Amino acid sequence: MERIVLASTETASNELLEFLDTLFMKVDGLADLEANVQVAICETFNNAVVHGNKLNFNKRVTCTFETTDTDFVFTIEDEGEGFEVEKIPDPTLPENIEKTRGRGVFLTQKLSSKVEYLDRGRKVIISFCKKK
């Protein structure tokens, strides 16, 4: 298992991108999914930093990566209050289409194979099926 723990700062996503770049180089098959992985993981990570931990640099976001026989699995955990994913508005509805926020959860769900929200959304498990 690979793991990175970052403070909730505006620049933490740069360190996350370096972590992902290292994984793309050393994990067979992961680079084939680079665009989807990068968008989904960065969106979820940024939500954890901004909405979960409220950019409180004393709170951490942990990102782990592991592989199974069939999937690449990322887990992102924050120290925030949590949220109810079912209350996130659908960004494809006409009343939301021009809003500049509210697409991260939707994109993550569309770009990955499976998304699980645990501990009131403080822990998100994102899976990507390995290409055969």
C-alpha angles and dihedrals in degrees: 000000000000120000140183127184117198137182115245099256134135090251097048091096089068090061090046090054090052089051090051093046090055090051092048089055099046107032115078112236098007094101088061086068096038099124095048094042094047095050096042096045095043092048092050093044092050090049089053092050098042106029102022103040096021091227090294103159089205090065121076136216116209122203120189130183130198139156131228127189090273108020149045106225128199124185122196120190130182135184097233134116094270129230142230108255092200089063093059107110118244105254091207094065115105093245091055102037096096097042113114094214135052102059102103098085091044093049093047091052092048097045099046134060096235138001125194124189114204135174092027091309095307089114120047122185114198121189130193120193113236113243113244 
